[in-house]
Amino acid sequence: MREKNYPEKIITFLTQTTEPVDVEKIRIACHIGNWNTALTHCLDLLVQGKIQGQKTSKGWVFWTLQETSLEPWQEAIGNLEDLKISEDRVTVTLSRIVRSFAITFPKETLEAQTLIQTLKKTPKGTKIALLKTDIPEKPLIIKPLTKQQSRSRRFYRICGFVKVVALFYAVCTSVNGGV
């Protein structure tokens, strides 16, 4: 009898997706015959910490944590979930309503040092904004957000990232003491 290895198929499928996926799409993509079998494997992987998941009003959705980097003048907004410091990199994990994402910088960079200095004392769950700049003296700006600030930015957010050009003036004035 052929081994089906559904958990491996599920992880492989979820790492290729860019959005959370419901159980039926996972079942079809992984060629699992029964919806309950697909849900059982997904929940097992969730408990093991290999995938992420959330129960919504329409059922379960699952995804994997994906690492990304920021380009200059790109912003990431989310709740601080974790700050990991390894031998060669620093990773901050931010959570959004349905998805978490990790942003990584090489440990020797000024961005990584800014993350460490600023976020080590920041409580988990705090809503923050990270702005990557192209200013050598200040390549990363980290700002905790209040509920009012986050509501006014909701319109401009797309999947937690947005190109921010309007903040250029504010950053330049704070770094250079005026334009």
NORJOWO-V542932 format. One record per backbone hydrogen bond with DSSP energy under -1.0 kcal/mol. NH is the residue of the N-H (numbers start at 0). CO is the residue of the C=O. If there is no record, write none. Layout:
BEGIN
nh = {NH & NH}
co = {CO & CO}
END
This chain:
BEGIN
nh = {8 & 9 & 10 & 11 & 12 & 13 & 14 & 20 & 25 & 26 & 27 & 28 & 29 & 30 & 31 & 37 & 38 & 39 & 40 & 41 & 42 & 43 & 44 & 45 & 46 & 47 & 48 & 49 & 50 & 51 & 53 & 55 & 58 & 60 & 61 & 62 & 67 & 72 & 73 & 74 & 75 & 76 & 77 & 78 & 79 & 80 & 81 & 83 & 85 & 89 & 90 & 91 & 92 & 93 & 94 & 95 & 100 & 101 & 102 & 103 & 104 & 106 & 108 & 112 & 113 & 114 & 115 & 116 & 117 & 118 & 119 & 124 & 125 & 127 & 128 & 129 & 130 & 131 & 132 & 140 & 142 & 144 & 149 & 150 & 151 & 152 & 155 & 157 & 160 & 163 & 167 & 170 & 171 & 172 & 173 & 174 & 175 & 176}
co = {4 & 5 & 6 & 7 & 8 & 9 & 10 & 61 & 21 & 22 & 23 & 24 & 25 & 27 & 26 & 33 & 34 & 35 & 36 & 37 & 38 & 39 & 40 & 41 & 42 & 43 & 45 & 44 & 44 & 62 & 60 & 58 & 55 & 53 & 20 & 51 & 101 & 131 & 70 & 161 & 129 & 159 & 127 & 94 & 125 & 92 & 92 & 90 & 88 & 104 & 83 & 102 & 81 & 100 & 78 & 98 & 93 & 65 & 91 & 67 & 89 & 87 & 105 & 108 & 109 & 110 & 111 & 112 & 113 & 114 & 115 & 79 & 122 & 77 & 142 & 75 & 140 & 73 & 138 & 130 & 128 & 126 & 145 & 146 & 147 & 148 & 152 & 160 & 157 & 72 & 164 & 166 & 167 & 168 & 169 & 170 & 171 & 172}
END
